[in-house]
Amino acid sequence: MRLKFLLDENVPISIKKVIQDNGFKAFTLHDFNMLGIKNGKVAELALNNNAIILA
C-alpha cells in the first residue's frame, strides 16, 4: 500500500507536488472543498482515506 498524505490548510500547497514527485499520494482540504473545518473533521477525513495528516 502506498502512503497517502492529507495536507491541512496551513501547509503550503507546494508541498503537495513534492510529495507526489516522490511517488506518494497527497491531497488537501481544498481538494475536498473543506477549508475551515474543525480538527476532528480533518482527522475523520484522514481516517476515511487512510491518510497521514500533515499540519
C-alpha distance matrix in Angstrom:
0.0 3.8 6.5 9.1 12.7 15.8 19.0 22.0 25.1 26.7 24.1 25.4 23.9 23.9 21.0 18.8 19.7 19.2 15.6 15.0 17.1 14.9 11.9 10.2 10.8 13.9 16.4 19.7 22.0 24.2 21.6 22.1 25.8 25.6 27.4 29.5 27.7 28.0 25.6 24.9 23.9 21.6 19.9 19.8 18.3 15.5 15.0 15.1 12.4 10.1 11.2 13.1 16.7 18.6 22.3
3.8 0.0 3.8 6.5 10.0 13.4 16.2 19.5 22.4 23.9 21.0 22.0 20.4 20.3 17.4 15.2 16.0 15.4 11.8 11.2 13.4 11.3 8.3 6.4 7.4 10.7 13.6 17.0 19.7 21.6 19.2 20.2 23.8 23.7 25.2 27.5 26.1 26.7 24.2 24.1 23.0 20.2 19.1 19.4 17.4 14.5 14.9 15.3 12.0 10.0 9.9 11.4 14.7 16.1 19.8
6.5 3.8 0.0 3.8 6.8 10.3 13.0 16.2 19.3 20.6 17.8 19.2 18.0 18.1 14.9 13.1 14.5 13.8 10.0 10.5 13.1 10.8 8.9 5.8 6.5 8.6 11.6 14.6 17.2 19.5 17.6 18.5 21.9 21.4 22.6 24.6 23.2 23.6 20.9 21.1 20.2 17.2 16.0 17.0 15.1 11.8 12.7 13.8 10.6 8.3 7.0 7.8 11.1 12.4 16.2
9.1 6.5 3.8 0.0 3.8 6.9 9.9 13.1 16.1 17.7 15.2 16.7 15.2 15.9 13.0 10.7 12.8 12.9 9.2 9.5 12.8 11.6 9.9 6.1 4.6 5.6 8.0 10.9 13.5 15.8 13.9 14.8 18.1 17.7 18.9 21.1 19.8 20.4 18.2 18.5 17.2 14.1 13.5 14.4 12.0 9.0 10.7 11.5 8.0 6.9 4.7 6.2 8.8 10.3 13.9
12.7 10.0 6.8 3.8 0.0 3.8 6.3 9.5 12.6 14.0 11.5 13.3 12.4 13.5 10.4 8.6 11.6 11.6 8.3 9.6 13.0 12.2 11.5 7.8 6.3 4.7 6.4 8.4 11.0 13.4 12.4 13.4 16.4 15.5 16.1 18.1 17.1 17.7 15.4 16.4 15.2 11.8 11.7 13.3 10.9 8.0 10.8 12.0 9.1 8.5 4.9 4.7 5.8 6.7 10.3
15.8 13.4 10.3 6.9 3.8 0.0 3.8 6.4 9.4 11.5 9.8 12.0 11.1 13.3 10.8 9.0 12.5 13.3 10.6 11.9 15.4 15.2 14.7 11.1 8.8 5.9 5.2 5.5 7.4 10.3 9.9 10.5 13.1 11.9 12.4 14.3 13.4 14.2 12.3 13.5 12.1 8.5 9.4 11.0 8.4 6.3 9.9 11.0 8.7 9.3 5.9 5.9 4.8 6.0 8.6
19.0 16.2 13.0 9.9 6.3 3.8 0.0 3.8 6.4 7.9 6.0 8.4 8.1 10.5 8.3 7.5 11.3 12.0 10.3 12.1 15.2 15.4 15.8 12.6 10.7 7.2 6.2 4.8 6.8 9.2 9.9 11.3 12.9 11.7 11.1 12.9 12.8 13.9 12.2 14.4 13.2 9.5 11.1 13.4 11.0 9.5 13.2 14.4 12.4 13.0 9.5 8.4 6.0 4.9 6.3
22.0 19.5 16.2 13.1 9.5 6.4 3.8 0.0 3.8 5.6 5.7 8.9 9.5 12.6 10.9 10.7 14.5 15.2 13.9 15.8 18.8 19.1 19.6 16.4 14.4 10.8 9.1 6.3 6.3 9.0 10.9 11.4 12.2 10.1 8.7 9.7 9.9 10.6 9.2 12.0 11.1 7.6 10.0 12.6 10.8 10.1 13.7 15.1 14.0 14.9 11.6 10.3 6.9 6.0 5.0
25.1 22.4 19.3 16.1 12.6 9.4 6.4 3.8 0.0 3.8 5.5 7.8 8.4 11.9 11.5 11.4 14.9 16.2 15.6 17.2 20.0 20.9 21.6 18.7 16.5 12.8 10.5 6.9 6.1 7.4 10.4 11.3 10.8 9.2 6.6 7.8 9.4 11.0 10.8 13.9 12.7 9.9 12.9 15.1 13.1 13.2 16.9 17.8 16.7 18.1 15.0 14.0 10.7 9.4 7.7
26.7 23.9 20.6 17.7 14.0 11.5 7.9 5.6 3.8 0.0 3.8 6.4 8.7 11.5 11.0 12.2 15.4 16.0 15.9 18.2 20.4 21.1 22.4 19.8 18.3 14.6 13.1 9.9 9.9 10.9 13.9 15.0 14.6 12.9 10.0 10.3 12.1 12.9 12.2 15.7 15.3 12.4 14.9 17.6 16.1 15.6 19.2 20.7 19.5 20.3 16.9 15.1 11.6 9.3 6.7
24.1 21.0 17.8 15.2 11.5 9.8 6.0 5.7 5.5 3.8 0.0 3.8 6.3 8.4 7.3 8.9 12.0 12.2 12.2 14.7 16.7 17.4 18.9 16.5 15.4 11.8 11.1 8.8 10.2 11.3 13.3 15.2 15.5 14.3 12.1 13.2 14.6 15.5 14.1 17.3 16.7 13.3 15.3 18.1 16.2 15.0 18.7 20.2 18.4 18.8 15.2 13.3 10.3 7.3 6.1
25.4 22.0 19.2 16.7 13.3 12.0 8.4 8.9 7.8 6.4 3.8 0.0 3.8 5.3 5.8 7.9 10.1 10.7 11.8 13.9 15.3 16.6 18.5 16.7 15.8 12.4 11.8 9.9 11.8 11.7 13.6 16.2 16.3 15.9 13.6 15.3 17.2 18.6 17.7 20.8 19.9 16.5 18.7 21.2 18.9 17.8 21.6 22.7 20.5 21.2 17.6 16.0 13.5 10.4 9.9
23.9 20.4 18.0 15.2 12.4 11.1 8.1 9.5 8.4 8.7 6.3 3.8 0.0 3.8 5.3 5.5 7.5 9.4 10.4 11.5 13.3 15.2 16.5 14.9 13.5 10.2 9.4 7.9 10.4 9.6 10.8 13.9 14.3 14.7 13.0 15.5 17.3 19.3 18.6 21.4 19.8 16.5 18.9 20.8 18.0 17.2 20.9 21.5 18.9 20.1 16.7 15.9 13.9 11.5 11.8
23.9 20.3 18.1 15.9 13.5 13.3 10.5 12.6 11.9 11.5 8.4 5.3 3.8 0.0 3.8 5.3 5.5 6.7 9.0 10.2 10.9 13.0 15.0 14.2 13.7 11.0 11.4 11.0 13.9 13.2 13.8 17.1 17.8 18.4 16.8 19.3 21.0 22.7 21.7 24.5 23.1 19.6 21.6 23.7 20.9 19.5 23.1 23.8 21.0 21.7 18.2 17.2 15.7 12.9 13.8
21.0 17.4 14.9 13.0 10.4 10.8 8.3 10.9 11.5 11.0 7.3 5.8 5.3 3.8 0.0 3.8 5.4 5.1 6.2 8.6 9.8 10.8 12.9 11.6 11.5 8.9 10.1 10.1 13.4 13.6 14.0 17.0 18.2 18.3 17.0 19.2 20.3 21.6 20.0 22.5 21.5 17.8 19.3 21.6 19.0 17.1 20.5 21.6 18.7 18.9 15.3 13.9 12.7 9.8 11.3
18.8 15.2 13.1 10.7 8.6 9.0 7.5 10.7 11.4 12.2 8.9 7.9 5.5 5.3 3.8 0.0 3.8 5.5 5.2 6.2 8.5 10.1 11.1 9.4 8.4 5.7 6.9 7.8 11.5 11.6 11.1 14.2 15.9 16.4 15.8 18.5 19.3 21.0 19.6 21.7 20.1 16.6 18.1 19.9 16.9 15.2 18.6 19.1 16.0 16.6 13.3 12.9 12.1 10.3 12.3
19.7 16.0 14.5 12.8 11.6 12.5 11.3 14.5 14.9 15.4 12.0 10.1 7.5 5.5 5.4 3.8 0.0 3.8 5.4 5.0 5.9 8.5 10.0 9.7 9.5 8.1 9.7 11.2 14.8 14.3 13.4 16.9 18.5 19.6 19.0 21.9 22.9 24.7 23.4 25.5 23.8 20.3 21.8 23.4 20.2 18.6 21.8 22.1 18.7 19.2 16.2 16.0 15.7 13.8 15.9
19.2 15.4 13.8 12.9 11.6 13.3 12.0 15.2 16.2 16.0 12.2 10.7 9.4 6.7 5.1 5.5 3.8 0.0 3.8 5.5 5.1 6.4 9.1 9.1 10.3 9.3 11.8 13.3 16.9 17.0 16.4 19.6 21.4 21.9 21.2 23.7 24.5 25.8 24.0 26.2 25.0 21.3 22.3 24.3 21.5 19.2 22.3 23.2 19.8 19.6 16.4 15.4 15.4 13.1 15.4
15.6 11.8 10.0 9.2 8.3 10.6 10.3 13.9 15.6 15.9 12.2 11.8 10.4 9.0 6.2 5.2 5.4 3.8 0.0 3.8 5.5 5.3 6.8 5.7 7.0 6.5 9.7 11.8 15.5 16.3 15.3 18.0 20.3 20.5 20.3 22.8 23.0 24.1 22.1 23.8 22.6 19.0 19.6 21.4 18.7 16.2 18.9 19.9 16.4 15.9 12.8 12.1 12.7 11.1 14.1
15.0 11.2 10.5 9.5 9.6 11.9 12.1 15.8 17.2 18.2 14.7 13.9 11.5 10.2 8.6 6.2 5.0 5.5 3.8 0.0 3.8 5.2 5.2 5.0 5.6 6.3 9.4 12.2 15.9 16.2 14.4 17.3 19.9 20.7 21.0 23.9 24.0 25.6 23.9 25.4 23.7 20.3 21.0 22.3 19.2 17.0 19.7 19.9 16.2 16.2 13.7 14.0 14.9 13.9 17.0
17.1 13.4 13.1 12.8 13.0 15.4 15.2 18.8 20.0 20.4 16.7 15.3 13.3 10.9 9.8 8.5 5.9 5.1 5.5 3.8 0.0 3.8 5.5 7.4 9.2 10.1 13.0 15.6 19.3 19.3 17.7 20.8 23.2 24.1 24.1 27.0 27.4 28.9 27.2 28.8 27.3 23.8 24.5 25.9 22.9 20.7 23.3 23.6 19.9 19.7 17.2 17.1 18.0 16.6 19.4
14.9 11.3 10.8 11.6 12.2 15.2 15.4 19.1 20.9 21.1 17.4 16.6 15.2 13.0 10.8 10.1 8.5 6.4 5.3 5.2 3.8 0.0 3.8 5.9 9.0 10.5 14.0 16.7 20.4 21.1 19.5 22.2 24.8 25.3 25.4 28.0 28.0 29.1 26.9 28.4 27.2 23.7 23.8 25.4 22.8 20.0 22.2 23.0 19.4 18.4 16.0 15.6 17.0 15.7 18.9
11.9 8.3 8.9 9.9 11.5 14.7 15.8 19.6 21.6 22.4 18.9 18.5 16.5 15.0 12.9 11.1 10.0 9.1 6.8 5.2 5.5 3.8 0.0 3.8 6.9 9.6 13.1 16.4 20.0 20.8 18.6 21.0 24.0 24.7 25.3 28.0 27.7 28.9 26.8 27.8 26.4 23.1 23.0 24.1 21.4 18.7 20.6 20.9 17.2 16.3 14.5 14.9 17.0 16.5 20.0
10.2 6.4 5.8 6.1 7.8 11.1 12.6 16.4 18.7 19.8 16.5 16.7 14.9 14.2 11.6 9.4 9.7 9.1 5.7 5.0 7.4 5.9 3.8 0.0 3.8 6.5 10.2 13.5 16.9 18.1 16.1 18.1 21.3 21.6 22.3 24.9 24.3 25.4 23.2 24.1 22.7 19.4 19.3 20.3 17.7 14.9 16.9 17.3 13.7 12.8 10.7 11.3 13.4 13.3 16.9
10.8 7.4 6.5 4.6 6.3 8.8 10.7 14.4 16.5 18.3 15.4 15.8 13.5 13.7 11.5 8.4 9.5 10.3 7.0 5.6 9.2 9.0 6.9 3.8 0.0 3.8 6.9 10.6 13.8 15.0 12.6 14.5 17.7 18.2 19.3 22.1 21.4 22.8 21.0 21.7 19.9 16.8 17.0 17.7 14.7 12.5 14.7 14.6 10.8 10.9 8.9 10.3 12.1 12.5 15.9
13.9 10.7 8.6 5.6 4.7 5.9 7.2 10.8 12.8 14.6 11.8 12.4 10.2 11.0 8.9 5.7 8.1 9.3 6.5 6.3 10.1 10.5 9.6 6.5 3.8 0.0 3.8 7.0 10.4 11.7 9.9 12.0 14.9 15.2 15.9 18.6 18.2 19.7 18.1 19.3 17.5 14.2 15.0 16.1 12.9 11.0 14.0 14.1 10.7 11.3 8.5 9.3 9.8 9.8 12.9
16.4 13.6 11.6 8.0 6.4 5.2 6.2 9.1 10.5 13.1 11.1 11.8 9.4 11.4 10.1 6.9 9.7 11.8 9.7 9.4 13.0 14.0 13.1 10.2 6.9 3.8 0.0 3.8 7.0 8.1 6.3 8.4 11.2 11.6 12.5 15.4 15.2 17.1 16.1 17.3 15.0 12.0 13.6 14.3 10.8 9.9 13.3 13.0 10.0 11.7 9.1 10.4 9.9 10.2 12.5
19.7 17.0 14.6 10.9 8.4 5.5 4.8 6.3 6.9 9.9 8.8 9.9 7.9 11.0 10.1 7.8 11.2 13.3 11.8 12.2 15.6 16.7 16.4 13.5 10.6 7.0 3.8 0.0 3.8 5.1 5.2 7.1 8.8 8.7 8.9 11.9 12.1 14.3 13.7 15.5 13.1 10.1 12.6 13.7 10.4 10.2 14.0 13.9 11.8 13.7 10.9 11.4 9.7 9.6 10.7
22.0 19.7 17.2 13.5 11.0 7.4 6.8 6.3 6.1 9.9 10.2 11.8 10.4 13.9 13.4 11.5 14.8 16.9 15.5 15.9 19.3 20.4 20.0 16.9 13.8 10.4 7.0 3.8 0.0 3.8 5.4 5.3 6.2 5.1 5.6 8.5 8.6 11.2 11.4 13.1 10.4 8.0 11.3 12.0 9.0 10.1 13.6 13.4 12.2 14.6 12.3 12.9 10.6 11.1 11.2
24.2 21.6 19.5 15.8 13.4 10.3 9.2 9.0 7.4 10.9 11.3 11.7 9.6 13.2 13.6 11.6 14.3 17.0 16.3 16.2 19.3 21.1 20.8 18.1 15.0 11.7 8.1 5.1 3.8 0.0 3.8 5.3 4.7 5.9 5.8 9.5 10.7 13.9 14.7 16.5 13.7 11.7 15.0 15.5 12.4 13.6 17.1 16.4 15.0 17.6 15.3 16.1 14.0 13.9 13.9
21.6 19.2 17.6 13.9 12.4 9.9 9.9 10.9 10.4 13.9 13.3 13.6 10.8 13.8 14.0 11.1 13.4 16.4 15.3 14.4 17.7 19.5 18.6 16.1 12.6 9.9 6.3 5.2 5.4 3.8 0.0 3.8 5.6 7.7 9.1 12.7 13.1 16.1 16.6 17.8 14.6 12.7 15.5 15.4 11.8 12.9 16.1 14.8 12.9 15.8 14.0 15.6 14.3 14.7 15.6
22.1 20.2 18.5 14.8 13.4 10.5 11.3 11.4 11.3 15.0 15.2 16.2 13.9 17.1 17.0 14.2 16.9 19.6 18.0 17.3 20.8 22.2 21.0 18.1 14.5 12.0 8.4 7.1 5.3 5.3 3.8 0.0 3.8 5.3 8.2 11.4 10.9 14.0 14.8 15.4 11.9 10.8 13.7 12.9 9.4 11.5 14.3 12.7 11.6 15.0 13.8 15.7 14.3 15.6 16.3
25.8 23.8 21.9 18.1 16.4 13.1 12.9 12.2 10.8 14.6 15.5 16.3 14.3 17.8 18.2 15.9 18.5 21.4 20.3 19.9 23.2 24.8 24.0 21.3 17.7 14.9 11.2 8.8 6.2 4.7 5.6 3.8 0.0 3.8 6.0 9.4 9.8 13.4 15.1 16.1 12.7 12.1 15.5 14.9 12.0 14.4 17.2 15.8 15.2 18.5 17.0 18.5 16.5 17.3 17.2
25.6 23.7 21.4 17.7 15.5 11.9 11.7 10.1 9.2 12.9 14.3 15.9 14.7 18.4 18.3 16.4 19.6 21.9 20.5 20.7 24.1 25.3 24.7 21.6 18.2 15.2 11.6 8.7 5.1 5.9 7.7 5.3 3.8 0.0 3.8 6.4 6.1 9.6 11.4 12.5 9.3 8.8 12.4 12.1 9.8 12.4 15.2 14.3 14.3 17.3 15.7 16.8 14.4 15.4 14.9
27.4 25.2 22.6 18.9 16.1 12.4 11.1 8.7 6.6 10.0 12.1 13.6 13.0 16.8 17.0 15.8 19.0 21.2 20.3 21.0 24.1 25.4 25.3 22.3 19.3 15.9 12.5 8.9 5.6 5.8 9.1 8.2 6.0 3.8 0.0 3.8 5.7 9.2 11.0 13.2 10.7 9.7 13.5 14.2 12.2 14.1 17.3 17.1 16.8 19.3 17.2 17.4 14.5 14.6 13.3
29.5 27.5 24.6 21.1 18.1 14.3 12.9 9.7 7.8 10.3 13.2 15.3 15.5 19.3 19.2 18.5 21.9 23.7 22.8 23.9 27.0 28.0 28.0 24.9 22.1 18.6 15.4 11.9 8.5 9.5 12.7 11.4 9.4 6.4 3.8 0.0 3.8 6.6 9.1 11.6 9.9 9.6 13.2 14.2 13.2 15.2 18.0 18.3 18.6 20.8 18.7 18.5 15.2 15.4 13.4
27.7 26.1 23.2 19.8 17.1 13.4 12.8 9.9 9.4 12.1 14.6 17.2 17.3 21.0 20.3 19.3 22.9 24.5 23.0 24.0 27.4 28.0 27.7 24.3 21.4 18.2 15.2 12.1 8.6 10.7 13.1 10.9 9.8 6.1 5.7 3.8 0.0 3.8 6.6 8.2 6.2 6.8 10.2 10.8 10.3 12.7 15.0 15.3 16.3 18.4 16.8 16.9 13.9 15.0 13.3
28.0 26.7 23.6 20.4 17.7 14.2 13.9 10.6 11.0 12.9 15.5 18.6 19.3 22.7 21.6 21.0 24.7 25.8 24.1 25.6 28.9 29.1 28.9 25.4 22.8 19.7 17.1 14.3 11.2 13.9 16.1 14.0 13.4 9.6 9.2 6.6 3.8 0.0 3.8 5.5 5.4 6.5 8.9 10.1 10.8 12.7 14.5 15.6 17.0 18.4 16.9 16.5 13.4 14.7 12.8
25.6 24.2 20.9 18.2 15.4 12.3 12.2 9.2 10.8 12.2 14.1 17.7 18.6 21.7 20.0 19.6 23.4 24.0 22.1 23.9 27.2 26.9 26.8 23.2 21.0 18.1 16.1 13.7 11.4 14.7 16.6 14.8 15.1 11.4 11.0 9.1 6.6 3.8 0.0 3.8 5.4 4.9 6.2 8.6 9.8 10.5 12.3 14.2 15.4 16.2 14.5 13.5 10.5 12.0 10.2
24.9 24.1 21.1 18.5 16.4 13.5 14.4 12.0 13.9 15.7 17.3 20.8 21.4 24.5 22.5 21.7 25.5 26.2 23.8 25.4 28.8 28.4 27.8 24.1 21.7 19.3 17.3 15.5 13.1 16.5 17.8 15.4 16.1 12.5 13.2 11.6 8.2 5.5 3.8 0.0 3.8 5.4 5.1 6.2 8.7 9.9 10.5 12.3 14.3 15.1 14.3 13.9 11.7 14.1 13.1
23.9 23.0 20.2 17.2 15.2 12.1 13.2 11.1 12.7 15.3 16.7 19.9 19.8 23.1 21.5 20.1 23.8 25.0 22.6 23.7 27.3 27.2 26.4 22.7 19.9 17.5 15.0 13.1 10.4 13.7 14.6 11.9 12.7 9.3 10.7 9.9 6.2 5.4 5.4 3.8 0.0 3.8 5.3 4.9 6.1 8.5 9.7 10.3 12.3 13.9 13.2 13.7 11.7 14.2 13.6
21.6 20.2 17.2 14.1 11.8 8.5 9.5 7.6 9.9 12.4 13.3 16.5 16.5 19.6 17.8 16.6 20.3 21.3 19.0 20.3 23.8 23.7 23.1 19.4 16.8 14.2 12.0 10.1 8.0 11.7 12.7 10.8 12.1 8.8 9.7 9.6 6.8 6.5 4.9 5.4 3.8 0.0 3.8 5.4 5.1 6.2 8.6 9.9 10.7 12.1 10.5 10.5 8.1 10.4 10.1
19.9 19.1 16.0 13.5 11.7 9.4 11.1 10.0 12.9 14.9 15.3 18.7 18.9 21.6 19.3 18.1 21.8 22.3 19.6 21.0 24.5 23.8 23.0 19.3 17.0 15.0 13.6 12.6 11.3 15.0 15.5 13.7 15.5 12.4 13.5 13.2 10.2 8.9 6.2 5.1 5.3 3.8 0.0 3.8 5.4 5.1 6.1 8.6 9.9 10.2 9.2 9.0 7.5 10.7 11.0
19.8 19.4 17.0 14.4 13.3 11.0 13.4 12.6 15.1 17.6 18.1 21.2 20.8 23.7 21.6 19.9 23.4 24.3 21.4 22.3 25.9 25.4 24.1 20.3 17.7 16.1 14.3 13.7 12.0 15.5 15.4 12.9 14.9 12.1 14.2 14.2 10.8 10.1 8.6 6.2 4.9 5.4 3.8 0.0 3.8 5.4 5.1 6.1 8.6 9.8 10.0 11.1 10.4 13.8 14.4
18.3 17.4 15.1 12.0 10.9 8.4 11.0 10.8 13.1 16.1 16.2 18.9 18.0 20.9 19.0 16.9 20.2 21.5 18.7 19.2 22.9 22.8 21.4 17.7 14.7 12.9 10.8 10.4 9.0 12.4 11.8 9.4 12.0 9.8 12.2 13.2 10.3 10.8 9.8 8.7 6.1 5.1 5.4 3.8 0.0 3.8 5.5 5.2 6.3 8.5 8.3 10.1 9.4 12.5 13.6
15.5 14.5 11.8 9.0 8.0 6.3 9.5 10.1 13.2 15.6 15.0 17.8 17.2 19.5 17.1 15.2 18.6 19.2 16.2 17.0 20.7 20.0 18.7 14.9 12.5 11.0 9.9 10.2 10.1 13.6 12.9 11.5 14.4 12.4 14.1 15.2 12.7 12.7 10.5 9.9 8.5 6.2 5.1 5.4 3.8 0.0 3.8 5.5 5.2 5.8 4.8 6.4 6.5 10.0 11.8
15.0 14.9 12.7 10.7 10.8 9.9 13.2 13.7 16.9 19.2 18.7 21.6 20.9 23.1 20.5 18.6 21.8 22.3 18.9 19.7 23.3 22.2 20.6 16.9 14.7 14.0 13.3 14.0 13.6 17.1 16.1 14.3 17.2 15.2 17.3 18.0 15.0 14.5 12.3 10.5 9.7 8.6 6.1 5.1 5.5 3.8 0.0 3.8 5.4 5.0 6.3 8.2 9.3 13.0 14.9
15.1 15.3 13.8 11.5 12.0 11.0 14.4 15.1 17.8 20.7 20.2 22.7 21.5 23.8 21.6 19.1 22.1 23.2 19.9 19.9 23.6 23.0 20.9 17.3 14.6 14.1 13.0 13.9 13.4 16.4 14.8 12.7 15.8 14.3 17.1 18.3 15.3 15.6 14.2 12.3 10.3 9.9 8.6 6.1 5.2 5.5 3.8 0.0 3.8 5.7 7.8 10.8 11.8 15.4 17.3
12.4 12.0 10.6 8.0 9.1 8.7 12.4 14.0 16.7 19.5 18.4 20.5 18.9 21.0 18.7 16.0 18.7 19.8 16.4 16.2 19.9 19.4 17.2 13.7 10.8 10.7 10.0 11.8 12.2 15.0 12.9 11.6 15.2 14.3 16.8 18.6 16.3 17.0 15.4 14.3 12.3 10.7 9.9 8.6 6.3 5.2 5.4 3.8 0.0 3.8 5.3 8.9 10.5 13.7 16.2
10.1 10.0 8.3 6.9 8.5 9.3 13.0 14.9 18.1 20.3 18.8 21.2 20.1 21.7 18.9 16.6 19.2 19.6 15.9 16.2 19.7 18.4 16.3 12.8 10.9 11.3 11.7 13.7 14.6 17.6 15.8 15.0 18.5 17.3 19.3 20.8 18.4 18.4 16.2 15.1 13.9 12.1 10.2 9.8 8.5 5.8 5.0 5.7 3.8 0.0 3.8 7.0 9.7 13.0 15.9
11.2 9.9 7.0 4.7 4.9 5.9 9.5 11.6 15.0 16.9 15.2 17.6 16.7 18.2 15.3 13.3 16.2 16.4 12.8 13.7 17.2 16.0 14.5 10.7 8.9 8.5 9.1 10.9 12.3 15.3 14.0 13.8 17.0 15.7 17.2 18.7 16.8 16.9 14.5 14.3 13.2 10.5 9.2 10.0 8.3 4.8 6.3 7.8 5.3 3.8 0.0 3.8 6.4 9.4 12.5
13.1 11.4 7.8 6.2 4.7 5.9 8.4 10.3 14.0 15.1 13.3 16.0 15.9 17.2 13.9 12.9 16.0 15.4 12.1 14.0 17.1 15.6 14.9 11.3 10.3 9.3 10.4 11.4 12.9 16.1 15.6 15.7 18.5 16.8 17.4 18.5 16.9 16.5 13.5 13.9 13.7 10.5 9.0 11.1 10.1 6.4 8.2 10.8 8.9 7.0 3.8 0.0 3.8 6.5 9.7
16.7 14.7 11.1 8.8 5.8 4.8 6.0 6.9 10.7 11.6 10.3 13.5 13.9 15.7 12.7 12.1 15.7 15.4 12.7 14.9 18.0 17.0 17.0 13.4 12.1 9.8 9.9 9.7 10.6 14.0 14.3 14.3 16.5 14.4 14.5 15.2 13.9 13.4 10.5 11.7 11.7 8.1 7.5 10.4 9.4 6.5 9.3 11.8 10.5 9.7 6.4 3.8 0.0 3.8 6.2
18.6 16.1 12.4 10.3 6.7 6.0 4.9 6.0 9.4 9.3 7.3 10.4 11.5 12.9 9.8 10.3 13.8 13.1 11.1 13.9 16.6 15.7 16.5 13.3 12.5 9.8 10.2 9.6 11.1 13.9 14.7 15.6 17.3 15.4 14.6 15.4 15.0 14.7 12.0 14.1 14.2 10.4 10.7 13.8 12.5 10.0 13.0 15.4 13.7 13.0 9.4 6.5 3.8 0.0 3.8
22.3 19.8 16.2 13.9 10.3 8.6 6.3 5.0 7.7 6.7 6.1 9.9 11.8 13.8 11.3 12.3 15.9 15.4 14.1 17.0 19.4 18.9 20.0 16.9 15.9 12.9 12.5 10.7 11.2 13.9 15.6 16.3 17.2 14.9 13.3 13.4 13.3 12.8 10.2 13.1 13.6 10.1 11.0 14.4 13.6 11.8 14.9 17.3 16.2 15.9 12.5 9.7 6.2 3.8 0.0
